[in-house]
Amino acid sequence: MDSRFEVGRRVRSEVLGADHVARAQAQQTDLDADFQRFITEVAWGTVWARPDLDRRTRSLVTIAILAALCREELALHLRASRNLGVTTKEIVEVLLHVAIYAGVPAANSAIAMAKSILGDPASGEEPEDGGARRADP
C-alpha cells in the first residue's frame, strides 16, 4: 500500500501538473520542508484522494473557496482546472455563486484573475499574459 505521502505526490502531480510539483520540490528548503510534506500528505494524500467527490468537483469547490477568501492561490487552481477538464463556463457559474454567497467584490476579483489566466473563449480572445504561469504560492 502506498504511503499518504506517495499518494499525495501522485494526486498533486495529476492535478497541478508535474512541472509545478517539480518546481515546488526544487524550491523547498529546511524552512518549508515539513510544511510541504504536511500538505502533500494531508491535502493531497488524504482529502483530494478521497473517493466520494471526483477531482473536477473538488477543483470547482476549491476555486469557489479560494475566490470567496480572495486568495492568490486561486490562480494556481484556475490553471490546474484545465488538467481536470473543467470548462470556463463551469468556472463562470461557480464565480456567480461566489458573488451571491461571498460577495460581489470577491467574485469580481476572481473573475478578473480568471480572465487574465483563461481569457475569453467566446470571443477567441487570449489571456493578456498568454496564460503564462505566474509565481505560484
VENSUL-V646047 format. One record per pair of residues at least 24 apart in sequence whose ideal C-beta (glycine too) atoms are under 8 Angstrom apart, sorted by the first residue. I is the first residue (numbers start at 1). J is the second residue. If there is no record, write none. Layout:
i=<I | I>
j=<J | J>
//
This chain:
i=<3 | 4 | 4 | 4 | 4 | 5 | 5 | 5 | 5 | 6 | 7 | 7 | 7 | 8 | 8 | 8 | 8 | 8 | 8 | 8 | 8 | 8 | 8 | 9 | 9 | 9 | 11 | 11 | 11 | 11 | 12 | 12 | 12 | 14 | 14 | 15 | 15 | 15 | 15 | 15 | 15 | 15 | 16 | 16 | 16 | 17 | 17 | 17 | 20 | 20 | 20 | 23 | 24 | 55 | 56 | 56 | 56 | 59 | 59 | 60 | 60 | 60 | 60 | 63 | 63 | 63 | 63 | 64 | 64 | 64 | 64 | 66 | 67 | 67 | 67 | 67 | 67 | 67 | 67 | 67 | 68 | 68 | 68 | 68 | 68 | 69 | 70 | 70 | 70 | 71 | 72 | 73 | 74 | 74 | 75 | 75 | 75 | 75 | 76 | 76 | 78 | 78 | 78 | 78 | 79 | 79 | 79 | 88 | 88 | 88 | 91>
j=<45 | 41 | 42 | 45 | 46 | 37 | 40 | 41 | 45 | 45 | 44 | 45 | 49 | 39 | 40 | 41 | 42 | 43 | 44 | 45 | 46 | 48 | 49 | 40 | 44 | 45 | 44 | 45 | 48 | 49 | 40 | 44 | 48 | 55 | 83 | 44 | 48 | 55 | 59 | 80 | 83 | 84 | 76 | 80 | 83 | 79 | 80 | 83 | 76 | 80 | 136 | 136 | 136 | 84 | 84 | 85 | 86 | 84 | 86 | 86 | 90 | 91 | 94 | 91 | 94 | 95 | 110 | 94 | 95 | 97 | 98 | 110 | 94 | 95 | 98 | 102 | 106 | 107 | 109 | 110 | 98 | 101 | 102 | 103 | 106 | 106 | 106 | 109 | 110 | 137 | 137 | 137 | 110 | 113 | 113 | 117 | 134 | 136 | 136 | 137 | 113 | 114 | 117 | 118 | 117 | 131 | 133 | 114 | 118 | 121 | 118>
//
